[in-house]
Amino acid sequence: MTAVAQDAVANAAQDIGAFIRSQRLGAEVSLRQLAERAGVSNPYLSQIERGLRKPSADVLAQIAKGLRVSAEVLYVRAGILEERPASPVRDALVADDSINERQKQMLLEIYESFRKENAAEVNGPAATGPEVHGTEVTDPAGDAPAGSDPDGPDSEE
């Protein structure tokens, strides 16, 4: 590893450590309490906060749960994820304490897929398969609902 890469890793570790410490202090949680909540050792958490260790994504998720913040926030601060543009929907999902981290992630992925789909429609429809109109799926030609039998019970003969 080059000296520049080592410096980048050290800076990222210090940045995430300082952020975790500030969040912990803001939540008025002791180092020992957070270590217990997150399921990590007290010395290891201390090393993370001081920038001596760079935690894995799994450990960050555990710490996020202990701090009651989104794992995504810690992933962005640690450089694991890229920061996404601001969105009130995303912010509301991340702030919602009534759903767990896995559920938040799933909802965020669904939301992002809808945004991408709508952006693609604005830029021009792609002939990629069936389209959804309301609750009915139609074939790309728009003739009949996909999977329906044109000679089915509703057809007149």
N, C-alpha and C positions, 0 to 999 in steps of 0.2 A: 504494500500500500504506500502511495506517495505521501510526502509530507503535507501536501495540500489536502488530500483526501482525509488524512488523519486529523487535520485541523477542522475540517468540515464535520466529521463525526463527533469530535470533542465539543464543537460549538453547538451542534444539535442536541447532544446529551445535556449540556449546561442549560440550554434554552428550555427543553422539556422539563428538566429537573426544577428550574426556577419557577416555571409555570405551575407545576404540581404543588410546589411549596406554597406559592401565593394562593392557589385555590384552597389548599388545606387550611392555611391560616385564615383566609376569608370565611371558611366554613366553621372556624373555631374547633377544629379537630386536631388532636395531638398526633404526633408521628406514630406513636404506639397504637392509637385507635385506628388510624388509617391502615396501618400494616395489618392489623387484625381483620378489618373489614375486607381488605383486598386479598387476604390470604398469602401475603408475602412476609418475609422476615423483617423485623425492625431495622437491622443493619443494612439489608439490601435496599430498603426504601430510603434510608438515610443517604446511601451512596448514590442512588438515582437523583435525589434532590440536590446533592452537591455536585452533580455532573460527572461523577466518577464512573458511573455505569449507564449504558444506554439500554432501556428496557425493550423487550420484545413486544410485538403487537398484543399477544395474549396478556402479558403483564399490564400493559397500558389499559386494556379492556377491564381488567380486575381493579385497577386503581380508579378508573373512571366510575365504575360501579360503586366503589367505596366513597368516592367524592360526590356521587349522584350528579355526574355530568355526562355528556355524551362522549362515547369512545371516539367518535369522529373528530371532536375538538382536539383530543389528545393526539390522534393520528396525524392531524394537520400540523400541530405544533412540533411533532417529532419528525416531520418530513416523510411520513409513510403515505399520506394522501395529499393530493393537491387541494388547495382551498377552492371551494366552489363559489360562484357569484351569490350575493345575498338573495334570499328568498323568504318572504313571510311564511309560506307554507312549510319550508324546511325548518325554519326557526321554531315554529309552533310544534312540529313533530319532535324536534330535539329537546324542547323544553318540557314536553308532556311526561309527567312522572307516572301516569297510569298504565303505560306500556313499557315493556322491557327493551333492552338494546337490540336484540334480534328482530323484534317486531318493528322497531324504529327503522332499522336498516332495510328491512323488506319494503316498508312503506316508502322510504326514500328512493329505493330502486324502481318501484312501480311509478312513482311520481316522475322521476327522471325519464323513464321510458315513454310516458305520455308526453312530456315536454319535447323529446326528440321526435316522436311521431308527429306531433303538431307542427314542429318546425319543418319537417320534411314535407308535410302537406302544403305549407305556405310556399315552400320553394319549388313545388311541383309534385304531383302524385307519382309514385313509383308503382309499376305493375308488379307488385310483390305477392299478391294473393287476395283472399277475400277481404272485403271492407266491412266495418261494423257501422251500422246506421241505427242509432237508438239501441234497442236490445235485439235487433234482428240482424243476422249475418247474411249478406247477399253475395252472389258471385260477382267478379269484377265487371261483368257486363250489366249487372243490375237487374237481371231478368227475374229470378226467383230466389227465395231464401235458400242458402246453401244447405244441402242435405234434405231438402223437401222434395216430395214426390209430386210432380205436376199433375199426375193423374190420381192423386190421393183423395181422401174422403171429402175434401172441400171443393174439388173440381166438379164442374157441371158438364154432363155429357149429353 
